[in-house]
Amino acid sequence: MKQKGLALFAALLLSTAAHAEIANGKVKIGVLSDLSGIYESGAGNGSVEAVKMAVEEFGGKVNGKPIEVIAGDHQNKPDVGAALANRWYDVDKVDVITEVVNSAVAFAVLDVTKQKNKMLMLAGAGSADFTGKACAPDNSTHWVYDTYELGAAVGKTVQHLGKKWFFISADYAFGAALEAGLRPQLAKNGAEVVGGVKHPLGTSDFSSYVLQAQQSGADVIALNSGGDDTVNALKAIREFGLKAKVMGFGLDSPIAIKSMGLATAQGAYNVNPWVNAGDAETKAFIDKFIQRRKVFPGSFQVGVYSAARSYLKAVEATNSTDPKTVIAKMRETPVRDVFTQDGYLRPDGRMVHSVALTQIKAPNESKSEWDLTKVVAKLPGDQVFRPLAEGGCPALAAK
């Protein structure tokens, strides 16, 4: 019996050691994003650079093992994203995929990630289902924002913006999820949705949609889209001279704001998941990013830097790339960096942190090239992210 006990103990030690190691002698991070389409400016190649900046803080190594970053363009197509994920995991031995940005692609990549028992750190993808019915607590994290958080934060703006809302929404998973998150929060705060239209991804002419918004008599037009779609919709609203206030969910991108010009973009509101602390560390990060990319970083790019940095700290602490081991360590470690000073990772994979309600400045308010927005209010994460008990994560319920 004693020998059996020793054998069992030895087996347990071997099992633990098998997980407590960096697989394949290196840490490999795959940044999967939109590198050529409508979301490139807010994520894309800037997100790749941000991850590289996180890697550099570790000297390019974790516990003596090299860190490698590769990038791929999913072209906003779920099948392309899934194929890349399969190849990265099986052939290229990628340990973790991050960014993704498009929710439809992210669901496809998440399925592959669970099948392969790998790890996915979502940054730009927005559906709240990633920590709800589709959650995978041992394989994925959701870092920057989600549609529930946006809805809850926007709900708090009703008293300032108005009670009659009209939706112009992208006709795919993100737009639908954003509408679903907004409606109950607006109703909760006494607002009414007086109408809405859906548009295809990548629409260039928003004339007919804007005319419908104008006819509705709405106080506020919510642009439930992102990237170039939001930019084109806001341009059309200005061209038609609508007086309604605008809540634009793609307007946390400095490049998008600058490309429109403050004369066009001024006054529009946005819920920004990044609260810029303005401290020396944040300024140094921003300066370094601008030096490399020639543009101010967006919230997705700062967020994916934060996710990669937190991941590498957990790998370093555990000497492991096993997803369950790494994510467990990330839950134990507060998130304190240039993205947030009050973040923490929940059991459902949601990284909870404060967010900011911002407004785009008028031309006469801007004091420098990238001085484009102002913070109207800071909203605590516990007040805007969905409570853990309400998420309905099947994996947590089964435990």
C-alpha positions as CSV (number, residue, x, y, z in Angstrom):
1,M,0.0,0.0,0.0
2,K,2.9,2.3,0.9
3,Q,4.4,1.7,-2.6
4,K,1.1,2.4,-4.3
5,G,0.8,5.6,-2.3
6,L,4.3,6.7,-3.3
7,A,3.5,5.8,-6.9
8,L,0.3,7.9,-6.8
9,F,2.2,10.8,-5.3
10,A,4.9,10.6,-8.0
11,A,2.2,10.6,-10.7
12,L,0.6,13.7,-9.2
13,L,4.0,15.4,-9.2
14,L,4.6,14.5,-12.8
15,S,1.1,15.7,-13.8
16,T,1.7,19.1,-12.1
17,A,5.1,19.4,-13.7
18,A,3.6,18.7,-17.1
19,H,1.3,21.7,-16.7
20,A,4.0,23.9,-15.0
21,E,6.1,24.4,-18.1
22,I,6.3,26.6,-21.1
23,A,5.4,24.4,-24.0
24,N,7.6,24.0,-27.1
25,G,10.4,26.1,-25.5
26,K,8.8,29.5,-26.3
27,V,5.8,31.6,-25.7
28,K,4.0,32.3,-29.0
29,I,1.3,35.0,-29.3
30,G,-1.0,35.3,-32.3
31,V,-2.6,38.7,-32.9
32,L,-5.6,38.0,-35.1
33,S,-7.3,41.2,-36.3
34,D,-8.7,43.2,-39.2
35,L,-5.4,44.3,-40.9
36,S,-6.9,45.7,-44.1
37,G,-10.6,46.5,-43.5
38,I,-13.0,48.8,-41.7
39,Y,-11.6,48.0,-38.2
40,E,-7.9,48.4,-39.0
41,S,-7.5,51.9,-37.8
42,G,-8.9,51.2,-34.3
43,A,-7.3,47.8,-33.9
44,G,-5.3,46.1,-36.7
45,N,-1.6,46.8,-37.1
46,G,-1.7,49.1,-34.1
47,S,-2.8,46.2,-31.9
48,V,0.1,44.1,-33.3
49,E,2.5,46.9,-32.3
50,A,0.9,47.2,-28.9
51,V,1.4,43.5,-28.2
52,K,5.0,43.8,-29.3
53,M,5.4,46.7,-26.8
54,A,4.2,44.5,-24.0
55,V,6.7,41.8,-25.1
56,E,9.6,44.3,-25.1
57,E,8.9,45.1,-21.4
58,F,9.9,41.5,-20.6
59,G,13.0,41.8,-22.7
60,G,11.5,39.5,-25.3
61,K,11.8,36.5,-22.9
62,V,9.9,34.9,-20.1
63,N,11.9,32.8,-17.6
64,G,14.6,32.5,-20.3
65,K,12.2,31.3,-23.0
66,P,11.8,33.6,-26.1
67,I,8.5,35.3,-26.8
68,E,7.3,35.4,-30.5
69,V,4.5,37.5,-31.9
70,I,2.8,36.6,-35.2
71,A,-0.1,38.5,-36.9
72,G,-2.9,37.4,-39.2
73,D,-5.8,39.1,-41.1
74,H,-9.2,37.5,-40.6
75,Q,-10.7,39.9,-43.2
76,N,-13.9,40.0,-41.0
77,K,-14.8,36.5,-42.2
78,P,-15.5,33.8,-39.5
79,D,-14.3,31.0,-41.8
80,V,-11.0,32.7,-42.4
81,G,-10.6,33.4,-38.7
82,A,-11.3,29.8,-37.8
83,A,-9.0,28.5,-40.4
84,L,-6.1,30.7,-39.2
85,A,-6.8,29.7,-35.6
86,N,-6.7,26.0,-36.5
87,R,-3.4,26.4,-38.4
88,W,-1.8,28.6,-35.7
89,Y,-2.7,26.1,-32.9
90,D,-1.9,22.9,-34.8
91,V,1.0,23.9,-37.1
92,D,2.6,27.1,-35.7
93,K,2.1,26.1,-32.0
94,V,0.6,29.4,-31.0
95,D,-0.2,29.4,-27.2
96,V,-2.7,32.3,-27.2
97,I,-4.6,34.3,-29.7
98,T,-5.6,37.9,-28.9
99,E,-7.5,40.9,-30.3
100,V,-9.9,39.5,-33.0
101,V,-12.1,42.7,-33.0
102,N,-15.0,41.3,-34.9
103,S,-17.5,39.4,-32.7
104,A,-18.7,37.0,-35.5
105,V,-15.1,36.0,-36.1
106,A,-14.4,35.8,-32.4
107,F,-17.2,33.2,-31.8
108,A,-15.7,31.0,-34.6
109,V,-12.2,31.3,-33.1
110,L,-13.5,30.6,-29.6
111,D,-15.0,27.3,-30.8
112,V,-11.6,26.3,-32.2
113,T,-9.9,27.5,-29.0
114,K,-12.1,25.3,-26.8
115,Q,-11.6,22.3,-29.1
116,K,-7.8,22.6,-29.0
117,N,-7.7,23.6,-25.2
118,K,-5.8,26.7,-26.1
119,M,-6.3,30.3,-24.9
120,L,-8.1,33.4,-26.4
121,M,-7.9,36.9,-25.0
122,L,-10.5,39.1,-26.6
123,A,-9.9,42.8,-26.8
124,G,-12.0,44.5,-29.6
125,A,-14.8,41.9,-29.9
126,G,-17.8,43.3,-28.1
127,S,-20.6,40.7,-27.6
128,A,-21.5,40.2,-23.9
129,D,-22.2,36.5,-24.7
130,F,-18.4,35.9,-24.5
131,T,-18.9,36.0,-20.7
132,G,-22.5,34.7,-20.9
133,K,-23.8,31.8,-22.7
134,A,-20.6,31.3,-24.7
135,C,-18.2,31.7,-21.8
136,A,-15.2,29.4,-21.5
137,P,-13.6,30.4,-18.1
138,D,-10.6,28.1,-18.5
139,N,-9.8,29.1,-22.1
140,S,-10.8,32.8,-22.7
141,T,-10.8,36.3,-21.2
142,H,-12.8,39.3,-22.3
143,W,-10.7,42.4,-21.7
144,V,-11.7,45.8,-23.1
145,Y,-15.5,46.2,-23.2
146,D,-18.8,44.5,-24.1
147,T,-22.3,45.3,-25.3
148,Y,-23.9,45.0,-21.8
149,E,-21.3,47.5,-20.4
150,L,-22.0,49.9,-23.3
151,G,-25.7,49.7,-22.7
152,A,-25.4,50.3,-19.0
153,A,-23.1,53.2,-19.4
154,V,-25.2,54.8,-22.1
155,G,-28.3,54.4,-19.9
156,K,-26.7,56.7,-17.5
157,T,-26.5,59.5,-20.1
158,V,-30.3,59.7,-20.8
159,Q,-30.8,62.6,-18.4
160,H,-28.1,64.6,-20.3
161,L,-28.9,63.6,-23.9
162,G,-32.6,63.1,-24.2
163,K,-35.3,60.5,-24.0
164,K,-36.2,59.7,-27.6
165,W,-33.6,57.4,-29.3
166,F,-33.2,56.1,-32.8
167,F,-30.8,53.2,-33.7
168,I,-28.7,52.9,-36.8
169,S,-27.2,49.5,-36.4
170,A,-24.7,47.2,-38.2
171,D,-26.5,44.1,-39.4
172,Y,-24.4,41.4,-37.8
173,A,-23.7,39.9,-34.4
174,F,-22.2,43.0,-32.8
175,G,-24.9,45.4,-33.9
176,A,-27.7,43.0,-32.7
177,A,-26.0,42.4,-29.4
178,L,-25.5,46.2,-28.8
179,E,-29.2,46.8,-29.5
180,A,-30.1,44.0,-27.1
181,G,-27.9,45.6,-24.4
182,L,-29.1,49.1,-25.0
183,R,-32.9,48.7,-25.1
184,P,-33.4,47.6,-21.4
185,Q,-30.9,50.1,-20.1
186,L,-32.6,53.0,-21.9
187,A,-36.0,51.9,-20.8
188,K,-34.7,51.5,-17.2
189,N,-33.6,55.2,-17.4
190,G,-36.9,56.4,-18.8
191,A,-36.0,56.6,-22.5
192,E,-37.9,55.3,-25.5
193,V,-36.5,53.8,-28.8
194,V,-38.7,55.5,-31.4
195,G,-37.2,53.6,-34.4
196,G,-34.3,51.9,-36.0
197,V,-32.7,50.6,-39.2
198,K,-30.0,48.1,-40.0
199,H,-27.3,48.4,-42.5
200,P,-24.8,46.0,-44.1
201,L,-21.2,45.9,-42.8
202,G,-19.1,48.3,-44.8
203,T,-21.9,50.7,-46.0
204,S,-20.6,53.8,-47.6
205,D,-24.0,55.7,-48.3
206,F,-26.0,56.3,-45.1
207,S,-28.4,58.8,-46.7
208,S,-31.6,56.7,-46.5
209,Y,-30.9,55.6,-42.9
210,V,-30.2,59.2,-41.7
211,L,-33.4,60.5,-43.4
212,Q,-35.4,57.8,-41.4
213,A,-33.7,59.0,-38.2
214,Q,-34.6,62.6,-39.0
215,Q,-38.2,61.7,-39.6
216,S,-38.4,59.9,-36.3
217,G,-38.0,63.1,-34.3
218,A,-35.4,61.4,-32.1
219,D,-33.4,63.4,-29.5
220,V,-30.5,61.0,-29.8
221,I,-29.2,58.9,-32.7
222,A,-27.2,55.8,-31.6
223,L,-24.7,54.5,-34.1
224,N,-24.5,50.8,-33.2
225,S,-21.6,49.9,-35.4
226,G,-17.9,50.6,-35.5
227,G,-14.9,51.5,-37.6
228,D,-15.6,53.2,-40.9
229,D,-19.4,52.5,-40.6
230,T,-19.6,54.9,-37.6
231,V,-17.5,57.5,-39.4
232,N,-19.6,57.4,-42.5
233,A,-22.8,57.5,-40.6
234,L,-21.7,60.6,-38.6
235,K,-20.6,62.4,-41.7
236,A,-24.0,61.8,-43.2
237,I,-25.8,63.1,-40.1
238,R,-23.7,66.3,-40.3
239,E,-24.3,66.7,-44.0
240,F,-28.1,66.5,-43.5
241,G,-27.8,69.0,-40.6
242,L,-29.6,66.9,-38.0
243,K,-29.9,68.5,-34.6
244,A,-30.1,65.3,-32.7
245,K,-27.3,64.4,-30.4
246,V,-25.1,61.5,-31.5
247,M,-23.9,58.5,-29.5
248,G,-21.3,56.8,-31.6
249,F,-19.8,53.5,-30.6
250,G,-16.8,53.7,-33.0
251,L,-15.8,57.1,-31.9
252,D,-13.1,56.1,-29.4
253,S,-10.7,55.8,-32.3
254,P,-8.4,58.9,-32.5
255,I,-7.6,58.2,-36.2
256,A,-11.3,58.1,-37.0
257,I,-12.0,61.4,-35.2
258,K,-9.0,63.1,-36.8
259,S,-9.9,61.8,-40.3
260,M,-13.4,63.4,-40.0
261,G,-12.0,66.6,-38.5
262,L,-13.4,68.2,-35.3
263,A,-15.7,70.5,-37.3
264,T,-17.6,67.3,-38.3
265,A,-17.1,65.2,-35.3
266,Q,-17.5,67.8,-32.5
267,G,-20.1,67.2,-29.8
268,A,-20.6,63.5,-30.5
269,Y,-20.5,61.2,-27.4
270,N,-18.8,57.9,-26.8
271,V,-18.4,55.5,-24.0
272,N,-14.7,54.8,-23.9
273,P,-13.4,51.7,-22.2
274,W,-10.0,53.3,-21.6
275,V,-9.8,55.9,-18.9
276,N,-6.6,57.8,-19.8
277,A,-5.0,58.5,-16.4
278,G,-2.6,61.1,-17.9
279,D,0.2,60.0,-15.6
280,A,3.9,59.7,-16.6
281,E,3.7,56.0,-17.4
282,T,0.7,56.5,-19.7
283,K,2.3,59.5,-21.4
284,A,5.4,57.4,-22.0
285,F,3.4,54.6,-23.6
286,I,1.5,57.0,-25.8
287,D,4.7,58.8,-26.9
288,K,6.3,55.5,-27.8
289,F,3.2,54.3,-29.7
290,I,3.0,57.6,-31.7
291,Q,6.7,57.4,-32.5
292,R,6.1,53.9,-34.0
293,R,2.7,54.3,-35.6
294,K,2.5,58.0,-36.1
295,V,-1.0,58.0,-34.5
296,F,-2.5,58.2,-31.0
297,P,-3.4,54.8,-29.7
298,G,-7.1,53.7,-29.5
299,S,-8.7,51.9,-26.6
300,F,-8.6,48.5,-28.3
301,Q,-4.8,48.9,-28.9
302,V,-4.1,50.0,-25.3
303,G,-6.4,47.2,-24.1
304,V,-4.7,44.5,-26.0
305,Y,-1.4,45.7,-24.7
306,S,-2.8,45.3,-21.2
307,A,-4.1,41.8,-21.9
308,A,-0.8,40.7,-23.3
309,R,1.1,42.2,-20.4
310,S,-1.1,40.5,-17.9
311,Y,-0.8,37.2,-19.7
312,L,3.0,37.3,-19.8
313,K,3.1,38.2,-16.1
314,A,1.0,35.1,-15.3
315,V,3.2,32.9,-17.6
316,E,6.2,34.2,-15.8
317,A,4.7,33.6,-12.3
318,T,3.5,30.1,-13.1
319,N,6.3,29.1,-15.6
320,S,3.4,27.6,-17.7
321,T,1.5,28.2,-20.9
322,D,-1.3,25.9,-19.8
323,P,-4.5,28.0,-20.3
324,K,-6.2,27.0,-17.1
325,T,-3.1,27.6,-15.0
326,V,-2.4,30.9,-16.6
327,I,-6.0,32.2,-16.4
328,A,-6.2,31.2,-12.7
329,K,-3.1,33.3,-12.0
330,M,-4.5,36.2,-13.9
331,R,-7.6,36.1,-11.7
332,E,-5.4,36.4,-8.6
333,T,-3.5,39.4,-10.0
334,P,-5.0,43.0,-10.1
335,V,-4.7,44.8,-13.4
336,R,-2.7,48.0,-12.9
337,D,-1.3,49.5,-16.1
338,V,-1.8,52.2,-18.6
339,F,-5.2,50.8,-19.6
340,T,-6.7,50.7,-16.1
341,Q,-5.8,51.3,-12.5
342,D,-8.6,49.3,-11.0
343,G,-9.1,46.2,-13.1
344,Y,-9.6,42.6,-12.0
345,L,-10.5,39.4,-13.8
346,R,-13.7,37.6,-12.8
347,P,-14.3,33.8,-12.9
348,D,-16.4,34.2,-16.1
349,G,-13.5,35.7,-17.9
350,R,-14.7,39.3,-17.7
351,M,-12.0,41.9,-16.9
352,V,-13.9,44.6,-14.9
353,H,-12.6,48.1,-14.9
354,S,-13.8,51.7,-14.9
355,V,-14.9,53.3,-18.2
356,A,-15.2,56.9,-19.3
357,L,-18.1,58.9,-20.9
358,T,-16.3,61.2,-23.4
359,Q,-17.3,63.9,-25.8
360,I,-15.4,65.0,-28.9
361,K,-14.1,68.6,-28.6
362,A,-14.9,71.5,-30.7
363,P,-12.0,72.9,-32.8
364,N,-11.5,75.8,-30.5
365,E,-11.2,73.5,-27.5
366,S,-8.4,71.4,-28.9
367,K,-4.9,72.5,-27.9
368,S,-2.7,70.0,-29.8
369,E,-2.8,67.5,-32.7
370,W,-4.2,64.6,-30.6
371,D,-6.2,66.6,-28.1
372,L,-9.6,65.4,-29.4
373,T,-11.9,64.4,-26.6
374,K,-12.8,65.3,-23.0
375,V,-14.0,63.1,-20.2
376,V,-17.5,63.9,-19.1
377,A,-17.7,61.3,-16.4
378,K,-15.8,58.3,-15.0
379,L,-18.1,55.3,-14.5
380,P,-17.0,52.5,-12.0
381,G,-16.8,49.1,-13.6
382,D,-19.0,47.4,-10.9
383,Q,-21.8,49.8,-12.0
384,V,-21.6,49.2,-15.7
385,F,-20.4,45.6,-16.3
386,R,-23.0,42.9,-16.0
387,P,-23.1,41.3,-12.5
388,L,-21.5,37.9,-12.5
389,A,-24.7,36.2,-11.2
390,E,-26.7,37.6,-14.1
391,G,-24.4,36.3,-16.9
392,G,-25.7,32.8,-17.1
393,C,-22.3,31.2,-17.8
394,P,-23.0,27.5,-18.2
395,A,-19.5,26.5,-17.3
396,L,-19.7,28.2,-14.0
397,A,-23.2,26.8,-13.3
398,A,-21.8,23.3,-13.8
399,K,-19.1,23.7,-11.2
